[in-house]
Amino acid sequence: MDQEVDEVARVLLQKMGDSSEFIQKAANRSLGIMVGSVTPARAMTALMASGVQHRNVLVRKCAAEHLLTAMEQIGAEKLLSGTRDSTELLVRTLVKLAQDSHQETR
């Protein structure tokens, strides 16, 4: 599923933003399964690309929750020992989420 994770994450996050509560819960559950089933680094990349910059607060919140799960799977030491570019992207993403206007996203 690693090859399809970007598209799957994009579609599921989109469903979080423009659907009924029932579909939002199913999309959130599916994202959780996706994060647990793919390489944590691929899940992080897909969530950062599709969810963190989204206009809808529910999408950002959902992406932040699943991003945290993927980051916990990888571990802080391994996250920060990557290339300089990947570490900078991660830090910028985390700062953006920490400064989000919605409390649950922070």
N, C-alpha and C positions, 0 to 999 in steps of 0.2 A: 504494500500500500504506500510505501515511501514515495513512489513516483507520482501518485495522485494526491498527496497530502495538501499541496498548495490549493488545488481546485476544490477539494472537499472542504477545507477550512473556509475558503472564501464563500462558498455556497451556504454552509451551515451558519456562518456569522451573518450573512445577509438575511437568512431566515430569522435570526434573533431580532433583527431590527424592523422587520416589516410583516410580522405574522401575529396570530392570536397567541394567547398565553400557553395554550396546549402545545402548539408547534414550537414555541420558544423553549419550553421544558424539554421537548424531544430533541431539539437541536443542541441544547446545552448538554444533555445526556450523551448524545452522539459525539460531540466534541470531546467529552471526557473519555469516551471509549477510544476515539482516534488518538488522543494524546498518549493513552496507555498502550496502544498497539503499534505505534511507529517509533522510529528513532527519536529520542528527545530533542536532539538538535534540529531535526527536520520539522518537528512540531513547533519548536520555538520560532524558526524562520517563517513558517506559514502564518503563525499567529501574529508575529510582528508585522508582516507584510500586509495582512488583511484586516486586522482588528484594532490595532493601537491608534491608527490615524483616522478611524471611522468617525463620522459625525454623530452617530447615535450613541447615547450614553450606555444603553444596555449592551451593545456590541462591544464597546470598550471594556465594560465591566467583565463580561464573559471572557473576552480575550485575556484580560489581566489575570483572572482566576486560573485559567488553563495554562497560561504562560508560567505562573508560579509553580504549578504542578510539574511542568516540564523542567523548570530550573531546579527544583528540588531533586528530581531524578538524576540530573547531571551532577549537581554538587557545586558549591561555590569555588572550590579550588580549581576544578577543571574548567569552569566557566571563565574564570579570570586568567587562566594560563594559555588562552588561545592567541590568535594573531592580534596585533594592535587594532586593526580595522574592526574585527568582530567584537573585541572588547569595547571599543568606542561606541559602536552601534548599540550594544547591549546597555551600556551606561546611559546613552542618550534616550533610549527607549524607557528605561526605568525612571529616569528623571521626568520624562514627559508624563508617565503614569502617576508618579508621585505628586505632580503639580496639577493633575486633572481636577476639573471643577466639581466632579461628582465624588462624594465622600466614599462610596462603596468601591469605586475604581481605585482610589488611593490606597 
